[in-house]
Amino acid sequence: MAISAKDIAAIRAETGAGVMECKEALLKAKGNKNKALEILKAMGKDKAKKRADRMTSQGLIETYVHKGSRIGVMVEVACETDFVAKTGDFKNLAHDVAMQVASMDPKDVKELLAQTYIFDDKKTIAELLEEVIAKTGEKCEIKRFMRYELGE
């Protein structure tokens, strides 16, 4: 089956995966976009597992203030290199995690990872993290967070 560049570009735009990964997924899925997305998701999980033992000594601390300055959050998100820490995907992850903590008030990182993502109820924070790992090619992890609420 012939896969068009348009099909590859559409999958790539949605997932951020590499061109060859998108092509491979579409070929395996025989051109079915939904199956290709599932294949890419599985590939991302495999990448995350392969990187699980790597050290994460770089990253950033993201802050977020919500509800008219009544709730504030600090989140430490780590990765392997400072190069990845400067990418838009990584910065967006850190910001989205901070917003998640502000709105959902998890008690620890384990609970946070299991929560449904506030911007897409079809995935969890753990799945969001796996997507960023697949895009950046590095281990990324949420190390810790602190949430403050006025009056608590």
C-alpha positions in Angstrom: 0.0 0.0 0.0 1.3 3.4 -0.9 1.4 6.0 1.9 1.3 9.6 0.9 3.4 12.4 2.3 0.1 14.1 3.3 -0.9 11.1 5.4 2.5 11.1 7.1 2.4 14.8 7.7 -1.1 14.5 9.3 0.0 11.8 11.7 3.3 13.7 12.4 1.4 17.0 13.2 -0.9 15.2 15.6 1.8 13.2 17.4 5.1 14.9 16.9 6.7 11.6 16.0 9.4 11.3 13.4 8.7 11.0 9.7 10.0 7.5 9.5 8.1 6.4 12.6 4.9 7.8 11.2 5.5 6.1 7.8 6.2 2.8 9.6 3.1 3.0 11.7 0.9 3.8 8.7 2.4 0.9 6.8 1.8 -1.5 9.7 -1.8 -0.1 10.0 -2.3 -0.4 6.2 -3.2 3.3 5.9 -5.7 3.3 8.8 -5.0 6.5 10.7 -6.5 5.4 14.1 -4.5 2.1 14.0 -1.4 4.1 13.2 -1.9 6.3 16.2 -2.3 3.3 18.4 0.9 1.8 17.0 2.8 5.1 17.6 1.4 5.2 21.2 2.7 1.6 21.8 6.1 2.6 20.3 6.2 5.6 22.6 5.6 3.3 25.6 8.4 1.0 24.4 10.8 4.0 24.2 9.9 5.1 27.7 10.6 1.6 29.1 14.0 1.5 27.4 15.0 4.8 29.0 13.7 4.1 32.5 17.2 3.5 34.0 18.8 6.7 32.6 19.7 9.6 34.9 17.7 12.8 34.8 20.0 15.6 36.1 18.7 18.4 34.0 15.2 20.0 33.6 13.4 23.0 35.0 11.2 24.3 37.7 7.8 25.6 36.5 5.6 27.9 38.5 1.9 28.6 38.0 -0.5 30.9 39.9 -4.2 30.3 39.5 -7.6 31.8 40.5 -6.7 35.4 41.1 -3.5 34.5 42.9 -5.2 32.2 45.4 -3.4 29.0 44.3 0.3 28.7 43.5 2.3 25.6 42.3 5.9 24.8 41.8 6.8 21.7 39.8 10.2 20.1 39.2 10.3 18.2 35.9 13.6 16.5 35.0 15.2 15.2 31.8 18.6 13.9 30.7 20.1 17.0 29.0 19.7 20.8 29.1 19.0 20.7 25.4 15.7 18.9 25.9 14.9 21.1 28.9 14.9 24.1 26.5 12.5 22.6 24.0 8.9 23.7 23.6 7.6 20.1 24.2 9.4 19.9 27.5 8.4 23.4 28.6 4.8 22.7 27.7 4.9 19.5 29.7 6.1 21.3 32.8 3.5 24.0 32.4 0.6 21.6 31.9 1.7 19.5 34.9 1.8 22.7 37.0 -1.8 23.5 35.9 -2.8 19.9 36.6 -1.5 20.2 40.2 -3.3 23.5 40.7 -6.6 22.2 39.5 -6.6 18.6 40.7 -4.6 18.8 44.0 -2.8 15.4 43.9 -1.1 14.3 47.1 2.0 12.9 45.5 3.7 12.2 42.1 2.2 8.7 42.0 -1.3 10.0 42.3 -0.6 12.8 39.8 0.6 10.3 37.2 -2.6 8.3 37.5 -4.9 11.4 37.1 -6.8 12.1 34.0 -5.2 14.9 32.1 -7.3 18.1 32.4 -6.9 19.1 28.8 -7.6 15.6 27.3 -9.8 13.2 29.2 -8.7 10.3 27.0 -5.2 10.2 28.6 -3.5 10.3 31.9 -0.5 12.4 33.0 1.6 9.3 32.7 0.6 8.9 29.1 1.3 12.6 28.5 4.8 12.1 30.0 5.3 9.0 27.7 4.4 11.2 24.7 7.0 13.7 25.6 9.6 10.9 26.1 8.8 9.6 22.7 9.1 13.1 21.1 12.3 14.1 22.8 14.0 10.8 22.8 15.0 11.2 26.5 13.8 10.1 29.8 11.7 12.7 31.4 10.1 12.6 34.9 8.1 14.6 37.3 10.4 14.7 40.4 8.3 16.7 42.9 5.8 19.5 43.3 4.4 21.8 45.9 0.9 23.4 45.9 0.0 26.4 48.0 -3.6 27.6 48.6 -4.3 30.9 50.3 -5.7 30.3 53.8 -4.6 26.7 54.2 
